[in-house]
């Protein structure tokens, strides 16, 4: 048997903090109203020069350092994102270039806030099949660029950040144990960015109508989320052959404290079994679960041998849950110096561009 272990983890957030007090100056809201309805007190906002790719690269380097994995050893990079750099190319390809991961395939995965769970499951399946040995999964978001800052119902919710996991093959039992992935496209219109794709290409009218911002039916999304979070957790735990008593931590998508509390009631678990940090970051979509895991590892709550449930929901509608046994880095540890690899990645990228330029000249003359 080959098992897929989470051997590295890392996160990155912008320096800029937007508090509820700041929002009070922008829209008709209050700190008390926001905290009561969401549990959020502040969120991080990407600055000039920051993007989903730059945040994703920072999180990826930290995960590679923890795992002791060199960029050239990565077989595949999956970037789960709701706010990609472009429609194409994939943000994962930009991350691959910045890391200098010369052997890696790369693609983006779009499942909204459930995307990180989807991506980790796909990485684990590829490893367990024997096809790949090392996969980097990144969840990276700059949702502030898609937020209508005049809409008091949505602008209070979202923030920016990135998280990353390294998954590696091992003969040691553990790692990702099970996963449940679900979707219900009949609710696709409940949480969406309506324009910018092939159905509503960018026009003066779509921009004026605010169709390139996040639109959400908050009431319906809340009902959906409270219904699926608990049931998905139960299904994934049962699929792993475990009981809830065998699980140390539930790591939910950090969207709304009331949704997390509803899941706790459904599962008949105390809230202190849930890892929650949304009061400091808000809803960072695909980055929210790895951000919460990284903080919990850093403060000593998550320990080797702990069983975790990662559970989330998002636009699509999508939802899912994944059970993993936490192991930490593999026994063979090597020091990875990001500075040296960044220099090499930049040089490699420059040389490849230069080679394409001269190839173009040669082919132009032949034509």
C-alpha positions in Angstrom: 0.0 0.0 0.0 1.1 3.6 -0.8 -0.3 6.3 1.5 -0.5 10.1 0.8 0.9 12.0 3.8 0.7 15.8 4.4 4.4 16.5 5.0 4.6 20.2 4.5 2.4 23.2 5.2 2.7 27.0 4.8 0.6 30.1 4.6 0.9 33.7 3.6 -1.3 36.8 4.2 -1.0 40.4 3.2 0.2 42.9 5.7 -2.7 45.3 5.3 -5.5 44.8 7.9 -9.0 46.0 7.3 -11.0 46.1 10.6 -14.7 46.4 11.2 -14.0 50.0 12.4 -12.5 50.7 9.0 -15.6 49.3 7.3 -17.9 51.5 9.4 -16.4 54.5 7.5 -17.1 52.9 4.1 -20.6 51.4 4.3 -23.6 51.5 6.7 -22.5 48.9 9.2 -21.1 48.5 12.7 -18.6 46.3 14.4 -21.3 44.8 16.6 -23.5 44.0 13.5 -20.6 42.3 11.7 -19.4 40.3 14.7 -23.0 39.1 15.6 -23.8 37.9 12.1 -20.4 36.5 11.0 -17.9 36.4 13.9 -15.4 38.4 11.8 -13.5 41.3 13.3 -10.8 42.0 10.7 -9.5 40.7 7.3 -6.3 41.0 5.3 -6.3 42.9 2.0 -3.8 42.5 -0.8 -1.6 45.5 -1.5 -0.2 46.8 -4.8 2.0 44.1 -6.4 0.3 41.3 -4.4 -2.0 38.8 -6.1 -3.2 35.2 -5.8 0.0 34.0 -7.5 2.4 36.0 -5.3 0.6 34.9 -2.1 0.5 31.3 -3.4 4.2 31.3 -4.1 5.0 32.6 -0.5 2.8 29.9 1.0 4.3 27.2 -1.2 7.9 28.1 -0.3 7.0 27.7 3.4 5.4 24.4 2.8 8.4 23.1 0.8 10.7 24.2 3.6 8.7 22.3 6.2 8.7 19.2 4.0 12.3 19.4 3.0 11.3 19.1 -0.6 13.2 20.8 -3.5 11.2 22.4 -6.3 12.6 19.9 -8.9 11.1 17.0 -6.9 7.5 18.2 -7.3 5.5 16.1 -9.8 2.4 18.2 -9.9 1.1 21.6 -8.7 -2.7 22.1 -8.1 -3.9 25.6 -7.4 -7.4 25.9 -6.0 -8.6 29.4 -6.4 -11.7 31.5 -6.9 -9.7 34.6 -7.9 -7.1 33.4 -10.4 -4.6 35.7 -12.0 -6.3 35.3 -15.4 -9.0 33.2 -17.0 -5.9 31.5 -18.5 -3.1 30.7 -18.2 -3.5 28.8 -14.9 -2.3 30.5 -11.8 -0.6 27.2 -11.0 1.6 27.6 -14.0 2.8 31.0 -12.7 3.5 29.5 -9.3 5.4 26.6 -11.0 7.6 29.1 -12.9 8.3 31.2 -9.8 9.3 28.1 -7.8 11.5 26.7 -10.6 9.6 23.4 -10.4 10.9 22.2 -13.7 9.5 18.7 -13.6 6.0 19.6 -12.4 2.7 19.6 -14.3 0.4 22.5 -13.2 -3.3 23.3 -13.3 -6.0 25.3 -11.6 -9.0 23.8 -9.9 -12.2 25.7 -9.6 -14.6 24.5 -6.9 -14.9 27.8 -5.0 -14.4 27.5 -1.2 -14.5 23.7 -1.4 -11.6 23.8 -3.8 -8.8 23.0 -1.4 -10.5 19.8 -0.2 -11.1 18.8 -3.8 -7.5 19.5 -4.6 -6.0 17.6 -1.7 -8.2 14.6 -2.5 -7.1 14.6 -6.1 -3.5 14.9 -5.0 -3.9 12.0 -2.6 -5.6 9.8 -5.2 -2.8 10.4 -7.7 -0.2 9.5 -5.1 -2.0 6.4 -3.9 -2.4 5.2 -7.5 1.4 5.2 -7.8 1.3 7.8 -10.6 3.0 10.6 -8.6 5.2 10.8 -5.5 5.1 14.5 -4.6 2.2 17.0 -5.1 2.0 20.6 -4.1 -1.5 21.9 -3.4 -2.1 25.6 -3.1 -5.2 27.6 -2.1 -4.7 31.2 -3.0 -7.1 34.1 -3.1 -7.4 37.9 -3.6 -11.1 38.1 -3.2 -10.8 41.8 -2.3 -10.4 42.4 -6.1 -13.8 40.8 -6.7 -15.6 42.5 -3.8 -18.1 45.4 -4.2 -17.0 47.6 -1.4 -20.3 49.5 -1.5 -22.3 46.3 -0.8 -22.7 46.0 3.0 -23.8 42.4 2.8 -20.7 41.0 1.1 -17.9 43.4 1.7 -17.7 42.5 5.4 -17.1 38.9 4.7 -14.1 38.4 2.4 -10.3 38.6 2.8 -7.1 37.6 1.0 -4.5 35.0 1.8 -3.0 31.7 0.7 -2.1 28.3 2.2 -0.3 25.3 0.8 0.2 21.6 1.6 2.9 19.2 0.3 1.7 15.6 -0.1 4.1 12.8 -0.4 4.0 9.0 -1.0 4.9 6.8 2.0 4.6 3.2 2.9 3.7 4.3 6.5 0.0 4.0 7.1 -1.9 7.3 7.6 -2.2 10.5 5.7 -5.4 11.1 3.8 -7.9 8.4 4.8 -11.1 9.3 3.0 -12.9 12.1 1.2 -16.4 13.0 0.2 -17.0 15.5 -2.7 -20.4 16.7 -3.7 -22.0 19.4 -5.9 -25.5 20.7 -6.7 -25.4 22.9 -9.8 -29.1 23.9 -9.4 -27.8 26.5 -6.8 -25.2 27.9 -9.1 -26.8 31.3 -9.1 -26.8 31.7 -5.3 -23.1 32.7 -5.1 -21.5 33.9 -8.3 -19.4 36.5 -10.2 -21.9 36.8 -13.1 -19.7 38.4 -15.8 -16.2 38.0 -17.2 -16.7 34.5 -18.6 -18.2 33.3 -21.9 -21.8 33.9 -20.9 -21.4 37.6 -20.1 -18.1 38.8 -21.6 -16.8 42.1 -20.2 -18.7 45.1 -21.7 -19.4 48.7 -20.6 -22.8 47.5 -19.5 -21.6 44.6 -17.4 -19.1 46.8 -15.6 -21.7 49.5 -14.9 -24.0 46.9 -13.5 -21.4 45.6 -11.1 -21.5 42.1 -12.7 -17.8 41.5 -12.1 -18.2 41.6 -8.4 -19.3 38.8 -6.0 -23.1 38.4 -5.9 -24.6 36.2 -3.1 -28.0 35.2 -1.8 -26.8 35.1 1.8 -29.9 33.6 3.3 -30.0 30.6 0.9 -26.2 30.0 1.1 -26.5 30.0 4.9 -29.3 27.4 4.8 -27.3 25.2 2.4 -24.1 25.4 4.4 -25.7 24.5 7.7 -27.3 21.5 6.1 -24.3 20.0 4.4 -21.3 20.7 6.8 -22.4 18.2 9.5 -23.6 15.5 7.1 -20.5 15.6 5.0 -18.3 15.3 8.1 -20.3 12.2 9.2 -20.1 10.6 5.8 -16.3 11.1 5.5 -15.6 9.8 9.0 -17.7 6.7 8.4 -16.0 6.2 5.0 -12.6 6.2 6.9 -13.9 3.5 9.2 -13.9 5.8 12.2 -16.2 7.3 14.7 -16.4 11.0 15.6 -14.8 10.1 18.9 -11.7 9.0 17.0 -11.3 12.5 15.4 -9.3 15.1 17.4 -10.1 18.2 15.3 -12.7 19.5 12.9 -11.2 22.2 10.6 -14.1 23.9 8.8 -14.2 26.4 6.0 -14.0 29.8 7.8 -17.0 31.6 6.4 -19.3 32.4 9.3 -19.2 31.5 12.9 -22.9 30.8 13.0 -22.5 28.1 10.3 -19.6 26.5 12.3 -21.8 26.6 15.5 -24.7 24.9 13.6 -22.3 22.2 12.5 -21.1 21.6 16.0 -24.7 21.3 17.2 -25.6 18.9 14.4 -22.6 16.7 15.3 -23.2 17.1 19.1 -19.6 18.3 19.5 -18.3 21.2 21.7 -17.1 24.2 19.7 -13.6 23.7 21.2 -13.2 20.7 18.9 -13.3 23.0 16.0 -10.3 25.1 14.8 -11.6 28.6 14.2 -9.6 31.7 13.2 -12.1 33.6 10.9 -12.3 36.6 13.3 -8.8 37.6 12.1 -9.0 36.7 8.4 -12.7 36.5 7.3 -13.6 34.3 4.4 -10.5 33.5 2.4 -12.2 30.9 0.3 -9.8 28.1 -0.7 -7.1 29.5 1.6 -9.2 29.4 4.8 -8.7 25.7 5.7 -4.9 25.6 5.2 -4.6 28.9 7.0 -6.4 27.5 10.0 -4.3 24.3 9.9 -1.1 26.2 9.8 -2.0 28.3 12.8 -3.1 25.3 14.8 0.1 23.5 14.1 2.2 26.6 15.0 0.5 26.9 18.4 0.8 23.2 19.2 -2.8 22.2 18.9 -2.4 19.8 16.0 0.1 17.0 16.9 1.4 14.0 15.0 -1.2 11.2 15.2 -4.2 13.5 15.4 -7.0 12.7 13.1 -8.6 15.8 11.4 -11.7 16.4 9.3 -11.4 19.2 6.8 -14.9 20.3 5.7 -16.1 23.1 3.5 -18.7 24.4 1.1 -18.8 27.0 -1.6 -20.2 28.3 -4.8 -21.3 25.8 -7.4 -22.9 24.7 -5.1 -20.1 22.5 -3.9 -19.2 20.9 -0.6 -16.9 18.2 0.7 -15.1 16.7 3.7 -11.7 14.9 4.0 -10.3 12.9 6.9 -6.5 12.8 7.4 -4.2 11.5 10.0 -1.6 14.1 10.7 2.0 12.9 10.5 4.3 15.9 9.7 7.5 15.7 7.7 8.9 12.4 6.6 11.8 10.9 8.4 14.4 12.1 5.8 14.8 15.8 6.3 16.8 18.1 4.1 17.2 21.8 4.4 15.6 23.8 1.6 16.9 27.4 1.1 14.2 29.3 -0.7 16.6 32.2 -1.5 18.9 30.1 -3.5 16.0 28.4 -5.4 14.3 31.8 -6.1 17.5 33.0 -7.7 17.7 29.8 -9.8 14.0 30.0 -10.8 14.4 33.5 -11.9 17.4 32.7 -14.0 15.8 29.6 -15.5 12.7 31.6 -16.5 14.8 34.3 -18.1 16.9 31.8 -20.1 13.7 30.0 -21.3 12.3 33.3 -22.5 15.6 34.1 -24.2 15.6 30.7 -25.9 12.1 31.3 -27.2 13.1 34.7 -28.6 16.0 33.2 -30.6 13.9 30.2 -31.7 11.4 32.8 -33.1 14.1 34.5 -35.0 15.4 31.3 -36.5 11.9 30.1 -37.5 11.1 33.5 -38.8 14.1 33.4 -41.2 13.2 29.9 -42.3 9.6 30.9 -43.0 
